Amino acid sequence: MNDQSPWSFVVASDDTFKMMAEGLQRSSSEHDVHQSPIYQEVVRHLGPNRTVLDIGAGVGRFSVPLAQDSCRITAVEPSEEMRTRLSQALRDTNQFDRVHIIDQAWPTSTPLTAEVALAAFVIQFAPDPIAFVRAMEQSCTRRCILAIHVDALFSQFAPLWEEFPDIPTPPLMPVFSNLYPKLLEAGIVTDVQIIEESHGPQFRDPAQVLSMLTHRLKIQDNPQAQVKLSQWLENHREQWTQPASTRSALLSWAPNHS
């Protein structure tokens, strides 16, 4: 790996996935996804078959509205928590016949093909981001669309790591500045659009936040450290419960099949 563009992929606990799923559902209910630049970029590059590969489909934030707009979706989602909520969203909107769910991580063991391959905010879970992107290119005929955060998630908890000097600092999720140099090194040149969005508090349930950070700090077997963590969260409640704005990078390019 190039020291100028480090990459440390994220391994998320079940509690983290549950919290993420709930956050995605809130975001879907509070915002019109049709107005999202990510959604509009997908629609702009659809071909006559209107087929989309949604990699890390999550709770269906993009899969469901795309299906409602007469697209055929292959939704790749390895998390059972996410798949359960995605399936329910498809039942609620009567779109089950338009979405095929694959319960695997990306790249999948079975080749998949669509006009557009979308991976929104999931590449940070990939051990090898270039292999992830190359598989996207091999799986689509018209456009690869990738979204990744510009600002690090969980950065509001950075002061917390100083409270646990004897515990290795958990890595922050990789962001655009980590990924883009690697793409350039691999000869992948993309269109880039920076998106800024405002949203409500990312973390709302103290018990879930406590569980998530307990796993990230790996203090499940350290009751004293858990008490210390709980006290820190209570003392800094305003710091992690405030509405915020986030920046994301939307990367879009024609697949290279050479």
N, C-alpha and C positions, 0 to 999 in steps of 0.2 A: 504494500500500500504506500501511496505517496504521502510523506509527512505533511505536505501542505494541504491535503484534502483528506483528513482522517475519516474513518467510517467505523462506527460501533453500533451495530444493529440492536434493536430493542427486543427483549424477551418479556412479554407482558403476562401478568398473572391473570387468573380467572376473574378476580375482583376488579382488576384494571379494565379488562374487556367489558365487564358488566357496566362499569362507570362510563366507559367510552360509548357503549351502546345506548345508554340512557341519554347521554349528551347528544348523540347523533339524532335520536328521536325527537328531542326538544328542538334541535336546530331545524329539522325537517318540518316540524309543526309551526315554528315561528317565522320561517322564511320561505318565500316562493322560489323553489329551486329552479323554476323556468327562467328566472332572472339571473341566475348564477353564470358567470363567464365560463365556468367549466361545462355546464350543461349546454350552453349556446355553442361552445366550440365542438362538442360532440355532434350536435344536430347539424352544424354547418358542414361537416365532413361525411355525413351519411351518404351511402350510395343507394341504388334502387332497391336493394334488399332490406335496408334499414336494420342491419344487424350490429350489435354492440357486445363486446366482451368486457364485462365490468369486473376488474380484478380487485379483490378485497371489497366486495359489494356491501359489506356491513349490514345495516338494517334496511337497505334499499333506498337510501337517500337519492340516488340517481337511477337505479334500476326500475323502481316503481313508476316515477313520472315518465321515464322513457318508454316503458311498456304501455302506459296510458296514451302515449303519443304514437302508438302503432309500431313500436320497435320490437324486434326479437332480441332477447337478452340472454347471454350465458353469464350467470353470476357465480364467480369463484369466491368462496368464503370458507376458510378453515375453522373459524370459531363457531362452536355449537351455540353459544350465547347469541351471536349475531345472526346465525341461520334461523334460529327459532323466531326471532323478531322479524326477520325478512319474510319468512313464510307467513307469519300472521299479517304483515302488511299486504302481502299479495292476496291473501284471503279477503281482507277487509276491502280491497279495491277490485276484487274479481279479476286479477291479472295473472293467475297461476299458469294459464296456458301459454303465456308469452315469455315466461322466464324459466330457464332451466338452471337449477342450482347444482354446483359442483362443490363437494365438501373436501377440497384439497387446498394445500398451500400452492403458491405460485413460484416457479413454473409447475404446471400439472404434469402428471405422468402420461396423460393422454393428450395428443395434439388437439388444439382448438383453433377455430378460424372465425373471424368476423371482419366486417368492414372497418370498424373502429375499435381499438383497444384502449380502454380507460383504466387508469390506476390512480385513484384519488386518495392521497394521504395514507398510503400503505407501504411504500418502498422502504420506509424506515425499519420495517420488520424483516427485510431481506438481508441475509448474510453477505450476498454478493450482488450489489446493485447493477453492475453491468450485465451479469447473467440474467437478472430480472428484466432489464430493458431489452436485451437481445431476444429474449423469449417473447416479449411484447411485439417486437418487429416481425418475428416469424409467424405470429398469430393473427396479424391484421393485413388487409389489402390496401387500405386507403390512408389511415392516420393513427399515429400513437399519441395519446394525450396523457400527461403525467402531472399530478399536482403534489407539491411538497411544501411544508411550512418554511417561511423565511425566518421567523422568530422562533426560538427554541421553546417547545412545550415544557411545562414544569419549571420554567426559569424562576418563577416566583418563589420556588422552594430552595433556590440556591443557598440562601443564608442558613438554611436548616442543616446542610451538610457540615457546616463548621461546628455545629453542636455535637457532632459525633466524630471526633478526630481519629478515633481508633478503628473506624469502620470505613472501608474503601468507598470513595465518592461514587454514587451511581452515575452512569453516563447519561447525559442529556440525549434526547432523540436527535438523530442526524437531521440537518436542515439543508436548504438550497445551497448554501456556501460550501457544504461538504460534498454534495452530489455533483454540482455542475462541473467542477474541475475534472472529475472522473469521466463524465460524459465527453468532455473535450479531448481528454487523453485517449479515449476510445474512438475518436473520430465522429462522434455523434453531435451534430450541430442542430439546435432546436430554436424555434421561435419562443420567446419568453415574455410573459405578461405578469406583472406584479399586481396582486389583488389585495385590497384591504377591506376587512369586514369587521363590523361591530357586533358583539353578542353579549348575552347575559353572563352571569357567573359560570365559569367552567366547572367549578366544584361546588356542590350544594349540600351533599350529605356528609357530615363530619365522620360518620362511621366508615363510609366507603373510602374517604380520603385517608383515614388512619390505616385501614387495611392495605390500601395501595402503597402507601409510603413504607409500611412495615415490610412489605415484600421487596420494595426497591432497596431498602437499607439492609435487608436480610437479617432482621432482628426478631423473627417469629419465635425464637427460643430464648429471648432476652426480655423478661417482663419489666426489668428496671428501665431498659432503654425504651420500651413501649410506653411506659408512664411518662418518661421525659418527652417523647414524641407527642403524646396527647396534650401535655401541658404547653408545648411550643405551639401546636395548632390552635389551641384556645387563646393563647396570648397574642397570636398574629392572625386572628380570624378575619379581620378586615382586609388583610393582605391577599388572601386567597379566595375571598367571596365577592370581590368587586367585579362589575361588568368590565369588559376589556375589548380592545380591538386587536386583531391579528393580521399579519401579512402572509400571503401565500404566493408561491410562484407557479404559474401555469405554463408548462412546457408542451409544445406541440410540434410534430415533425412527420414527414412522410417516411414510412418504413424503408429501410435499406435491405433488400433481399439478396444482395450479391454475396 
